[in-house]
Each structure stands twice: as C-alpha cells, then as structure tokens.
C-alpha cells in the first residue's frame, strides 16, 4: 500500500514538473486552393489530348502535383534560407532549472556568418552581454562538425573546440574553425537583456531542412476537395507563423514561375514564327496589288478559278505540314540546347493534335515534378538517379517520335509537291496574264495563311 502511495506521489510530481517546464509546441494550419488548372486553352490542351479527350481526373493530378511540390525538400530549403533560419538564438529563461528558450527575432544581437569560411556547426556559442559595446563569448565541445557552405558538405567531425574571449560588437570573430560577426539587433535594446545569458548555434542546412520537412503535414481537406490543409508544428509561435507564410508564398511563386515559363516559351515560339512571315506577307501583298494594277486583272476565269481552288487546298495542307515541321525542329533544337526541358511548348501550341506526343510531354513534365519533390540528401540519391534515367529515356522517346513524324511529313510533302507540279502544267494552258495572276494570288494566300 505504501509503495503504491509513494509511487503515485512521485509520478504525479514528475508529470507536473514535466508539463510545467517542457517547451510548448504550437501547431499552425493553413489552407491553399482551390487547386485548379487555370491555364489558357492552348496550354491546357496538353492535358486534354492525353487520352484523346478531356480527362475528368485532371483536378486529381493537379492536387497530387501540388502535394508533391509542397512536400519537396527544395521548397523547405528555400524557405529556411529566405528566413535565415540556419542560426538558432536562445535566451536563459529560468534560473532554478537553468533552461533556454528560443527567442528567434527577439535576440538582442544577430550573427552574420561568413559562408566563404569553414564554420563550426552543432556547437553552442554562449554569449553574455557586458555592455552596449562588448560581450563575452565562449564555446566548449569535443564533437564539433566543420562545415563548408560553398561545397555544402561536412569536411571534418569530432573536432575539439575551446574558445573563451571578450569581443566587441561589429568586430569579426575568427579562427581556423569559424568566422562570423555579431551585431546589434536594431529592434531590441541590449540593455534590456544585459542580465541574461544567451547562446546561438549554427545548424547543418540539410539536416535542418529535413527536420522542418518532418514537421509539415500536407493533406486534402476531404476526399473530393481541391483544397489542401497544411499543418506545421514548432516550439516558437512567431517563427512558425513566419515559416508557414513564407513556405506557402514560395509554393505559389514557384507554381507561377513554372506556368510563366511555359507561357513565355509559347509566346516566344509564336512571335518567332510571326516575325519570320511578316516581311514575306508584306512583299506578296504588294506584288498582288501591283500586278492587278499594271495588268488590269481583277478576277480569274472559271478554269483559272478551278486550278486556283485546287492549288489553295494543296497550299493549306502544305502550310499545316510546314508549321508542324517548324515545331518539330524547334523541339529537337530545344532538347539539344537545354538540360531542363520541362518548360518546352506542348504540341497543341503549334496546332498539332497528337495524343501520343501530348502524353509523352505530360509524362516528362510529371517526371520533372516528381524529381523536384524528392530530397537531395544521400538517402534519396538512388531515387534521383532513377528519375534522371527515366527522364533521359522519355526524352529519347520524344525525339524518336518527332523524328518519325518528320519523315512522314517529308513523304506527304513530296506527294503534295507532285500534285502541285501537275496543276502547274494545267495552268500553262491559261493565258499568260491569268497564269501569272494565279501564281501571285497563291503566294499571297499562302503567306497570309501561315501568318494568321
């Protein structure tokens, strides 16, 4: 009986102390959505032709892609770097049980790291503010890591650090294992914290990002919803707010940048085609006008009209084939000159309704999305290599498909040229003025069709 009573008292006391002195953990939620494809019809048709028609599961793919992007290691690294979370600041919070609490932006000083120099990570640098101009800094450790920010790698471990000195604010603090400068935080007065002890610590960037990634949860609000709920847990409320806001904003900006890249590539491609045909259209228009004026020929005879109609049909087909040929050559050249081909124009931007090729472009974009969602640590290198291999194979599939399409285009073009030659022979029976009129009119209509 007495053992049970004593045990209850001890455990209740332990639970009370644990709950009183353990740090609070704040969980924040953010929703983003609805996640729908709001691209123009030209860009959207890349998905519409995946199966030869509109797929009702496109919103599901958008949601899955968004979850992958929000769970990506690169997005967390960007957020950590934007907020400069690679350095943690802590202040003494209790004297009885000497504990430290993260103060985030409330630290009276800020550490500016010289990333061109080797830095010591995983070591507590204790700081005691002595006056408005000076402070004492000390560090003791037998398991310090030396980190190279430029090469993003740990170059030595289990290093012995023993450092204790008095320094001035704004003066560089340097030895062979670290180099940084401590400056006043203009938002906080050092006098208010002169009786407190502080410490700061440099974190391993990738390990820090992985820790944040584990604290993030991304889930749809329901099975059929296109809205995502993002949860993040941390022991510092303001830090959690800043991180979650910056994280979501980075995701939105990244998505916008990807869509802008594809849209700008499409616009650039169309502009290049327009500029190439503009001069030709002006010249053919001027030639048609001058010929009609000089020869007083305004209309064609019935026979000339028939030949002209057939020639127009052939020219329309040739125009379509030439546009497709230019697009195919553009894609092949883009693949040769760019390593990342995720932003290449979809075939629909050139008026090509090829479900097989459209699906290939959709698949390669999905692979790039999946690639951006994996972490860059050593555990994930195997998956990165597999994705690179898949992307390489998919690129080769697209190249082979386009090369085959170009060969088929050339065969069809030769057949159309043969038909055009036969019509040219028939046209030789027309009066000379009318024959020339057909040629001039044909060139004008051809250039006008391509330009349009």
PATIRO-440608 format. One record per residue (C-alpha): residue number from 1; residue in one letter; x, y, z. Coordinates in Angstrom, 3 decimals. Layout:
! PATIRO-440608
nr_rest_xx_yy_zz
NUM_a_X_Y_Z;
...
This chain:
! PATIRO-440608
nr_rest_xx_yy_zz
1_x_0.000_0.000_0.000;
2_x_2.715_2.452_0.941;
3_x_4.690_1.630_-2.188;
4_x_1.663_2.470_-4.340;
5_x_1.047_5.738_-2.491;
6_x_4.684_6.813_-2.804;
7_x_4.743_5.817_-6.481;
8_x_1.589_7.836_-7.199;
9_x_3.023_10.907_-5.455;
10_x_6.325_10.603_-7.318;
11_x_4.774_10.085_-10.740;
12_x_2.204_12.869_-10.301;
13_x_5.019_15.162_-9.189;
14_x_7.112_14.138_-12.154;
15_x_4.188_14.729_-14.528;
16_x_3.578_18.180_-13.002;
17_x_7.243_19.206_-13.375;
18_x_7.412_17.813_-16.902;
19_x_4.307_19.696_-18.034;
20_x_5.403_22.900_-16.338;
21_x_8.930_23.048_-17.691;
22_x_8.717_21.271_-21.035;
23_x_8.512_23.642_-24.031;
24_x_5.157_24.394_-25.589;
25_x_4.581_23.116_-29.105;
26_x_2.388_25.225_-31.389;
27_x_0.598_23.668_-34.341;
28_x_-0.491_26.031_-37.114;
29_x_-2.800_25.330_-40.045;
30_x_-3.021_26.924_-43.448;
31_x_-5.308_26.112_-46.363;
32_x_-4.499_26.661_-50.011;
33_x_-6.764_26.239_-53.004;
34_x_-8.847_25.531_-54.879;
35_x_-6.110_23.907_-56.932;
36_x_-7.487_24.003_-60.449;
37_x_-5.820_24.264_-63.846;
38_x_-6.413_27.883_-64.864;
39_x_-4.157_27.908_-67.898;
40_x_-5.285_29.146_-71.296;
41_x_-6.855_26.665_-73.716;
42_x_-3.627_26.437_-75.715;
43_x_-1.632_25.306_-72.679;
44_x_-4.477_23.311_-71.185;
45_x_-4.908_21.198_-74.311;
46_x_-1.671_19.428_-73.476;
47_x_-3.689_17.550_-70.840;
48_x_-6.882_17.370_-72.916;
49_x_-5.216_15.262_-75.575;
50_x_-3.654_12.768_-73.167;
51_x_-6.380_10.273_-73.898;
52_x_-7.836_11.914_-76.979;
53_x_-10.338_13.932_-74.945;
54_x_-10.888_15.737_-71.676;
55_x_-9.942_13.747_-68.612;
56_x_-12.133_14.317_-65.534;
57_x_-9.228_13.330_-63.302;
58_x_-7.171_16.395_-64.241;
59_x_-8.078_18.090_-60.943;
60_x_-6.784_14.985_-59.148;
61_x_-3.478_15.266_-60.966;
62_x_-3.304_18.965_-60.041;
63_x_-3.898_18.089_-56.387;
64_x_-1.301_15.319_-56.417;
65_x_1.256_17.582_-58.099;
66_x_0.600_20.298_-55.505;
67_x_1.092_17.830_-52.628;
68_x_4.374_16.668_-54.173;
69_x_5.570_20.248_-54.585;
70_x_4.588_21.214_-51.044;
71_x_6.394_18.146_-49.709;
72_x_9.553_18.886_-51.673;
73_x_12.897_19.238_-49.951;
74_x_13.931_22.124_-52.211;
75_x_10.917_24.221_-51.191;
76_x_11.763_23.768_-47.486;
77_x_15.430_24.647_-48.126;
78_x_14.366_27.824_-49.950;
79_x_12.086_28.817_-47.066;
80_x_14.819_28.174_-44.481;
81_x_17.288_30.264_-46.475;
82_x_14.798_33.096_-47.056;
83_x_14.150_33.367_-43.300;
84_x_17.813_32.829_-42.390;
85_x_16.920_30.005_-40.005;
86_x_20.365_28.408_-40.238;
87_x_21.261_30.106_-36.941;
88_x_19.258_29.490_-33.764;
89_x_19.144_32.028_-30.896;
90_x_18.306_31.048_-27.322;
91_x_17.950_33.025_-24.066;
92_x_18.089_31.852_-20.462;
93_x_14.519_31.560_-19.246;
94_x_14.786_30.067_-15.742;
95_x_17.462_30.233_-13.076;
96_x_16.238_27.390_-10.842;
97_x_16.129_24.765_-13.580;
98_x_18.504_26.530_-15.925;
99_x_16.764_26.289_-19.264;
100_x_16.945_28.193_-22.521;
101_x_14.112_29.265_-24.775;
102_x_14.404_30.076_-28.466;
103_x_13.980_33.819_-28.904;
104_x_14.000_33.925_-32.733;
105_x_13.714_37.641_-33.705;
106_x_13.788_38.807_-30.065;
107_x_17.533_38.259_-29.645;
108_x_19.431_41.491_-28.866;
109_x_22.112_40.508_-31.367;
110_x_22.361_38.962_-34.819;
111_x_25.124_36.744_-36.150;
112_x_26.378_37.395_-39.689;
113_x_28.057_34.257_-40.988;
114_x_30.954_34.389_-43.429;
115_x_29.959_31.485_-45.657;
116_x_33.184_31.637_-47.613;
117_x_34.972_30.366_-44.473;
118_x_34.758_26.999_-42.717;
119_x_32.158_27.116_-39.949;
120_x_31.609_25.098_-36.785;
121_x_28.116_23.624_-36.586;
122_x_26.365_21.797_-33.776;
123_x_28.166_23.785_-31.050;
124_x_26.617_26.223_-28.580;
125_x_28.314_29.626_-28.575;
126_x_27.464_31.155_-25.191;
127_x_27.103_34.939_-25.149;
128_x_26.960_37.207_-22.116;
129_x_26.364_40.888_-22.884;
130_x_28.683_43.042_-20.775;
131_x_27.799_46.484_-22.145;
132_x_26.375_48.192_-25.213;
133_x_29.676_47.659_-26.995;
134_x_31.122_44.402_-25.658;
135_x_30.211_40.841_-24.782;
136_x_31.801_37.593_-23.690;
137_x_31.629_34.589_-25.989;
138_x_32.622_31.023_-25.182;
139_x_32.261_27.554_-26.688;
140_x_33.309_24.116_-25.499;
141_x_32.851_20.889_-27.445;
142_x_34.623_17.653_-28.332;
143_x_32.236_16.615_-31.120;
144_x_32.071_19.703_-33.328;
145_x_31.484_19.441_-37.079;
146_x_33.271_21.624_-39.596;
147_x_31.013_22.605_-42.480;
148_x_31.798_24.099_-45.877;
149_x_28.828_26.190_-47.046;
150_x_30.179_26.588_-50.580;
151_x_30.548_22.851_-51.242;
152_x_27.588_22.008_-48.980;
153_x_29.438_19.267_-47.110;
154_x_30.883_18.357_-43.700;
155_x_34.663_18.306_-44.062;
156_x_35.555_17.123_-40.535;
157_x_33.851_15.774_-37.431;
158_x_34.673_15.194_-33.751;
159_x_36.640_18.433_-33.622;
160_x_37.667_19.885_-30.246;
161_x_36.508_23.465_-29.745;
162_x_37.681_25.523_-26.765;
163_x_37.060_29.231_-27.091;
164_x_36.517_31.958_-24.500;
165_x_37.133_35.647_-25.056;
166_x_35.674_39.143_-24.794;
167_x_34.743_40.817_-28.074;
168_x_33.124_43.961_-29.372;
169_x_30.024_44.206_-31.470;
170_x_30.601_44.577_-35.236;
171_x_34.156_43.176_-34.968;
172_x_34.846_39.909_-36.855;
173_x_35.338_36.844_-34.658;
174_x_37.596_34.420_-36.436;
175_x_39.895_31.445_-36.127;
176_x_40.618_28.487_-38.392;
177_x_37.324_26.769_-37.471;
178_x_34.828_29.631_-37.772;
179_x_34.376_33.240_-38.806;
180_x_31.382_35.453_-38.095;
181_x_30.384_38.898_-36.819;
182_x_27.931_39.707_-34.038;
183_x_25.973_42.926_-34.486;
184_x_23.192_44.645_-32.548;
185_x_19.636_43.779_-33.420;
186_x_18.130_47.246_-34.010;
187_x_14.700_46.026_-32.922;
188_x_15.916_45.012_-29.438;
189_x_17.918_47.011_-26.909;
190_x_20.848_45.090_-25.325;
191_x_20.282_46.919_-22.032;
192_x_17.017_45.086_-21.546;
193_x_18.815_41.740_-21.645;
194_x_22.143_42.550_-20.021;
195_x_21.428_40.216_-17.110;
196_x_20.597_37.269_-19.322;
197_x_22.806_34.629_-20.843;
198_x_22.341_33.637_-24.455;
199_x_23.670_31.131_-26.857;
200_x_23.443_30.661_-30.598;
201_x_24.101_27.635_-32.753;
202_x_24.780_27.014_-36.434;
203_x_22.761_24.187_-37.943;
204_x_23.537_21.782_-40.745;
205_x_21.382_23.207_-43.583;
206_x_20.191_19.870_-44.964;
207_x_19.542_18.315_-41.549;
208_x_17.628_21.429_-40.534;
209_x_15.524_21.263_-43.698;
210_x_14.781_17.579_-43.106;
211_x_13.680_18.354_-39.543;
212_x_11.294_21.039_-40.819;
213_x_10.031_18.701_-43.527;
214_x_9.093_16.130_-40.865;
215_x_7.091_18.812_-39.028;
216_x_4.986_19.576_-42.119;
217_x_1.821_17.683_-42.951;
218_x_0.016_18.245_-46.274;
219_x_-3.398_16.654_-46.802;
220_x_-6.593_17.373_-48.771;
221_x_-9.374_18.706_-46.571;
222_x_-11.580_15.893_-47.920;
223_x_-11.539_13.118_-50.498;
224_x_-13.294_15.141_-53.213;
225_x_-11.954_18.611_-52.311;
226_x_-9.367_20.542_-54.306;
227_x_-8.210_22.424_-51.186;
228_x_-5.131_21.402_-49.208;
229_x_-4.630_21.732_-45.469;
230_x_-1.041_22.374_-44.358;
231_x_-0.001_21.785_-40.731;
232_x_3.264_22.861_-39.145;
233_x_4.418_22.339_-35.545;
234_x_7.160_24.248_-33.716;
235_x_8.093_25.468_-30.251;
236_x_8.199_29.138_-31.294;
237_x_4.902_30.716_-32.329;
238_x_6.237_33.692_-34.322;
239_x_8.809_31.516_-36.046;
240_x_6.070_29.072_-37.004;
241_x_3.926_31.872_-38.416;
242_x_6.779_33.300_-40.475;
243_x_7.828_29.883_-41.727;
244_x_4.338_28.792_-42.771;
245_x_3.552_32.090_-44.509;
246_x_6.868_32.136_-46.365;
247_x_6.535_28.454_-47.210;
248_x_3.095_28.865_-48.793;
249_x_4.142_32.049_-50.623;
250_x_7.208_30.266_-52.013;
251_x_4.982_27.454_-53.273;
252_x_2.661_29.929_-55.015;
253_x_5.584_31.822_-56.562;
254_x_7.209_28.585_-57.725;
255_x_3.990_27.420_-59.396;
256_x_3.550_30.812_-61.010;
257_x_7.132_30.744_-62.289;
258_x_6.584_27.326_-63.903;
259_x_3.397_28.450_-65.646;
260_x_5.054_31.691_-66.736;
261_x_7.980_29.751_-68.168;
262_x_5.702_27.599_-70.326;
263_x_3.584_30.586_-71.371;
264_x_6.650_32.674_-72.266;
265_x_8.118_29.807_-74.277;
266_x_4.841_29.516_-76.203;
267_x_4.714_33.267_-76.833;
268_x_8.363_33.308_-77.893;
269_x_7.771_30.458_-80.346;
270_x_4.705_32.136_-81.882;
271_x_6.496_35.510_-82.075;
272_x_9.434_33.940_-83.877;
273_x_7.065_32.455_-86.454;
274_x_5.175_35.714_-86.908;
275_x_8.326_37.792_-87.352;
276_x_9.603_35.365_-89.955;
277_x_6.421_35.634_-92.051;
278_x_5.647_39.308_-91.623;
279_x_8.072_40.568_-94.275;
280_x_7.069_37.833_-96.715;
281_x_3.385_38.753_-96.323;
282_x_4.066_42.449_-96.957;
283_x_6.046_41.639_-100.114;
284_x_3.435_39.233_-101.522;
285_x_0.646_41.679_-100.732;
286_x_2.489_44.443_-102.573;
287_x_3.178_42.141_-105.528;
288_x_-0.510_41.179_-105.830;
289_x_-1.606_44.791_-105.689;
290_x_0.928_45.930_-108.293;
291_x_0.152_43.055_-110.663;
292_x_-3.575_43.755_-110.617;
293_x_-2.932_47.426_-111.176;
294_x_-0.412_47.001_-114.005;
295_x_-2.307_44.295_-115.920;
296_x_-5.897_45.302_-115.169;
297_x_-6.637_41.733_-113.995;
298_x_-9.063_41.519_-111.079;
299_x_-10.888_38.164_-111.499;
300_x_-9.991_34.707_-112.776;
301_x_-11.818_32.689_-115.434;
302_x_-13.710_29.527_-114.475;
303_x_-10.789_27.295_-115.466;
304_x_-8.353_29.533_-113.620;
305_x_-10.653_29.565_-110.587;
306_x_-10.741_25.753_-110.537;
307_x_-6.968_25.476_-110.716;
308_x_-6.598_28.192_-108.101;
309_x_-9.040_26.384_-105.761;
310_x_-7.110_23.112_-106.026;
311_x_-3.813_24.926_-105.527;
312_x_-5.254_26.628_-102.445;
313_x_-6.224_23.296_-100.917;
314_x_-2.741_21.921_-101.522;
315_x_-1.173_25.086_-100.085;
316_x_-3.388_24.835_-96.994;
317_x_-2.181_21.286_-96.378;
318_x_1.423_22.315_-97.008;
319_x_1.042_25.246_-94.616;
320_x_-0.135_22.915_-91.856;
321_x_2.696_20.472_-92.519;
322_x_5.291_23.260_-92.611;
323_x_4.031_24.617_-89.278;
324_x_4.305_21.148_-87.774;
325_x_7.786_20.712_-89.260;
326_x_8.937_24.011_-87.753;
327_x_7.553_22.968_-84.377;
328_x_9.250_19.559_-84.508;
329_x_12.587_21.152_-85.403;
330_x_12.079_23.712_-82.648;
331_x_11.578_20.922_-80.073;
332_x_14.621_18.990_-81.296;
333_x_16.748_22.139_-81.068;
334_x_15.335_22.922_-77.606;
335_x_16.267_19.439_-76.412;
336_x_19.803_19.876_-77.716;
337_x_20.383_23.263_-76.076;
338_x_18.528_22.840_-72.735;
339_x_19.124_20.355_-69.953;
340_x_15.762_21.032_-68.287;
341_x_13.031_20.501_-70.895;
342_x_10.075_20.731_-68.501;
343_x_9.068_24.122_-69.945;
344_x_9.015_23.178_-73.621;
345_x_5.886_24.107_-75.589;
346_x_3.175_21.430_-75.821;
347_x_2.373_20.260_-79.381;
348_x_-1.016_21.985_-79.154;
349_x_0.744_25.374_-79.294;
350_x_1.532_24.602_-82.949;
351_x_-1.941_23.265_-83.701;
352_x_-0.766_19.637_-83.556;
353_x_-3.372_17.277_-82.166;
354_x_-1.206_14.245_-81.500;
355_x_-2.488_12.354_-78.408;
356_x_0.614_10.125_-78.247;
357_x_3.078_13.017_-78.332;
358_x_0.981_15.076_-75.934;
359_x_1.015_12.205_-73.455;
360_x_4.810_11.951_-73.772;
361_x_5.150_15.642_-72.868;
362_x_2.746_15.219_-69.961;
363_x_4.745_12.231_-68.697;
364_x_8.086_14.028_-68.876;
365_x_6.629_17.038_-67.037;
366_x_5.328_14.654_-64.356;
367_x_8.816_13.175_-64.008;
368_x_10.290_16.646_-63.518;
369_x_7.622_17.393_-60.908;
370_x_8.453_14.157_-59.104;
371_x_12.151_14.965_-59.314;
372_x_11.637_18.358_-57.666;
373_x_9.689_16.730_-54.815;
374_x_12.460_14.432_-53.595;
375_x_15.131_15.456_-51.153;
376_x_18.756_15.918_-52.133;
377_x_20.279_14.015_-49.232;
378_x_22.302_10.863_-49.775;
379_x_19.382_8.568_-48.929;
380_x_17.475_9.935_-51.905;
381_x_20.287_9.898_-54.456;
382_x_19.168_6.456_-55.655;
383_x_15.705_7.775_-56.485;
384_x_17.186_10.871_-58.139;
385_x_19.334_8.670_-60.356;
386_x_16.323_6.543_-61.287;
387_x_14.308_9.627_-62.191;
388_x_17.176_11.010_-64.263;
389_x_17.283_7.713_-66.133;
390_x_13.509_7.812_-66.731;
391_x_13.717_11.413_-67.951;
392_x_16.543_10.508_-70.322;
393_x_14.539_7.582_-71.731;
394_x_11.404_9.732_-72.074;
395_x_13.364_12.436_-73.899;
396_x_14.663_9.822_-76.314;
397_x_11.095_8.555_-76.867;
398_x_10.010_12.087_-77.771;
399_x_12.994_12.585_-80.083;
400_x_12.318_9.283_-81.840;
401_x_8.618_10.087_-82.181;
402_x_9.335_13.540_-83.603;
403_x_11.981_12.188_-85.978;
404_x_9.495_9.614_-87.274;
405_x_6.843_12.327_-87.662;
406_x_9.292_14.482_-89.635;
407_x_9.984_11.588_-92.006;
408_x_6.246_11.103_-92.554;
409_x_5.845_14.846_-93.128;
410_x_8.545_14.807_-95.786;
411_x_6.825_11.933_-97.617;
412_x_3.467_13.746_-97.526;
413_x_5.127_16.987_-98.596;
414_x_6.688_15.285_-101.609;
415_x_3.257_13.954_-102.638;
416_x_1.742_17.442_-102.344;
417_x_4.593_18.923_-104.369;
418_x_3.899_16.330_-107.078;
419_x_0.234_17.340_-107.188;
420_x_1.245_20.992_-107.336;
421_x_3.544_20.283_-110.308;
422_x_0.692_18.620_-112.205;
423_x_-1.551_21.619_-111.574;
424_x_1.230_23.911_-112.750;
425_x_1.235_22.066_-116.088;
426_x_-2.534_22.521_-116.370;
427_x_-2.078_26.170_-115.547;
428_x_0.233_26.591_-118.563;
429_x_-2.868_26.352_-120.787;
430_x_-4.218_29.569_-119.290;
431_x_-3.495_32.990_-120.799;
432_x_-0.169_34.381_-119.619;
433_x_-1.629_37.227_-117.553;
434_x_-4.079_34.928_-115.806;
435_x_-1.375_32.298_-115.195;
436_x_0.828_34.890_-113.514;
437_x_-2.163_36.133_-111.565;
438_x_-2.747_32.646_-110.147;
439_x_0.885_32.438_-109.015;
440_x_0.837_35.845_-107.346;
441_x_-2.521_35.197_-105.665;
442_x_-1.337_31.781_-104.470;
443_x_1.821_33.214_-102.824;
444_x_-0.181_35.894_-101.097;
445_x_-2.782_33.435_-99.716;
446_x_-0.054_31.070_-98.572;
447_x_1.860_33.735_-96.614;
448_x_-1.379_35.162_-95.215;
449_x_-2.465_31.694_-94.013;
450_x_0.862_31.000_-92.270;
451_x_0.905_34.472_-90.664;
452_x_-2.672_34.061_-89.393;
